[in-house]
Amino acid sequence: MADYVASDEKFGAESVNISSGLDADVFTRNIPAVGDVDIFEGFDNNTTGFYTKTVTNTSNGTTQTTTYGVPDNGILQTSNGHTYAFDYDNKNAVFITKGQTKTLTIDGGRQSKSWRFYFLGTASNGPADMTATFHYQDNTTSTAEFQIYNWDTNNETTRAVTVYQTGRVYNGSLYDSNNNFRFFEIPAFVDQNKVITSISLYNSGETKANSKAMVFGFCIVGKDDTAEMFYLGSDGYATYVPAVKDIDMSNFDEDDLAAYTVKVQSGYAKLTKVTQIPQGSAVVMKGSAGSYKLPYTTDAVALTDNDLKASDGIKTGGEGIYALAKKVNGVGFYPVDASVTIPEGKAYLEVATNGGVKAFYGFEEDDATGISLMEDGRSKMEDGAIYNVAGQRISKMQKGINIVNGKKILK
């Protein structure tokens, strides 16, 4: 398929705020820790947690700078480049032992434009075997299984997703000079283009019956309160359905990115440029490969003369169903087999063909006016091949008059 499934590298990732469900505070600025304020339901016991790089020793009132520890400003970046923000003065973690399930509510809900959601945490007596159940705004759910590594795990897998040398306080009053303490960034698969409202985390204890999981960072890919992220692949075309709000395309240069409706008529699939895309409406996007922020708007009106339909993630192919793809004739709408499901967020054409249409094809980089219709051939000039006015067969449409399926087409 020509439609591109976005990867994490194409979208910004940002920290997610949890509005309810956090039950632990595992970071301290003070030695010893100050009761329920700094460490509550701590890492290994109720008085064990992690400290900031600059801590105050309350026994003599002095400030101490340490070699290890987490940043004092509450902003932590993993080796993957993702950023997490912590509130050191309130509960900032969830503590999950074997058999426990705890549910976290996401502040305002967050849309995942990619397939991944990230957790930052660590485990003791681990590793901890976790199941996350994601609850979406449309009342559906999905699950993901992952493992949170034990605090001292150090191998090729964990080094790429680790925050090293976090340091810890133990017994509520002493530094731990062991620099092996680590936080791990763990990816979990979610449904693309859905708004996550809450997450339930379950520790099965399957690998280690007494494992304790601590999760204190949450990060999502592709959320923006003012715009929706979109990536266009190297084919130069993709179908697109705004997932959250209406989209404004009016400020894009047409050579960079433009949106089109598709209308099947008189043997052609005609493209018409539009500057606004209502939420849930399907269009074809054409432009230069790359990532784009598509601004939200409240002024979009319903699209007219548009035969593109948005897939619900259940729609399958079959007679008369066409989806965007790149094949030997170029980028166009080609038949979809009945065994194939069209992903949610993508679009398709449903055309009454009576068995006579093979494909809508003929996209060209410098031509967005129409897609020629290929029919079953009855003669040399009607076999789906392209000819010039001299009757010579050519590989693709050229400037001027082309003959396709016995019809003259001006390019």
Steps between C-alpha positions, in 0.01 A plus 500: 500500500616851430347637820773539761474379857677765703805410706602662825780693331246703303302630796587695810464307828391678814437433864150399608342639817308259724204663676419211735632160602856582607557366852870542567767769520842356431712814463645709777691827534563442869708266715336350696185480290205699626217257567211493255632801309822359363478121517179312552455135408860504383716279281591208727321622810320809617817699557702414190505708182714704263662836560569811296853606413483780754347399833472667838624320809241597756725409791725798442315703237771472235451438128690209356587440134526136403657314211182304434131579528218632281486859367397767749262667254279191466572462128659171403599389150568138408766381260218460245451878509159492667428748777320433829389764751467425872323677783739444787267652759201271443437134430678417177502121462288188520620200701375157384571166668407151382130459425424871525323708234508878523326742265638841401286776349669710232449873539287612204559180303784462253495404135755250375589577141754220502471142621699550820451621854800509734533426870798597714561290808705242679445184705635336810500125566433512128457490214130592514268352236240764414176521304372845406137547399446823308153653520402720205256786460282291268446244781729239343809349664825334401767317700878485490740276688851604597764446765652759730862408570652467843675816620852368432441341157785592268507343154492602135120514500459726801786739428308654210202585719660578834554798725823414682628572847186636659622432853271425792427576861447204729366474854380855450827654608802366311639526149559184307836529327409224255486664157326205334147625561321551170167606357377320190289637215261226385289528181148360482287468187173696487231555239607768254297823472303450820467713810613318814301600810638259760742209548469195727830337600515141627803322645462124443816404691544217251880516481562613859217445744619776735582760231416862570441734207539875529373712209552875519526628145251499212567615146297499179589549136332755276277709727465874443223723635511733199580267212497139388818337377504347152774321307508464123715224356725505196218394265364855532140393567302365795141487612427682825215539748531762780466313828429770758392834354444682169819583308600826327716456187474857371853608597685215330677555169345259249844371403562400862168349599141517375174313568255375234157343488442222247193476277451207263322618185505448123780249507725698732571547868521877513704675768384836639714702736354599838643731766313359800436143610219425746572247773421150376499598131731321256735669252806427289812685612759587235838664550863463597607222734539609860322573825244779534301664776143549377337788693159453658207720400136546598388636162502189279183421308384163368677381185289460187542277193733269688487123444779422745384315808678482836573148622376403845780247537254218431432562131641231274561486127296324237319576176507872427730593793816694409781628724803717433810306398808522281522234229641460151276773356594742779314632801125460480197321638526125449265213592517378859473128562209388717746360756660841561378743767539871423661669804312761698612849400537398137248532217362302210275529194191287457396495134232301320714340230296205374833320477630745239756711686851384578644813665501876527856593417714767342614728783787713379717733704402800287135410446234490768196553274386143460565130506429308184263204510631165376229272361504145370664511158336396174768613258861610495397859575277390789733275698596752765818603315585862422570620143603828341319648200732308266373174645826424677471339841656705782574410862314792657292800405693782335433868443241548228246247371511143630275213397388278785236231453417649161434846649696818444635651818667841508785532746 
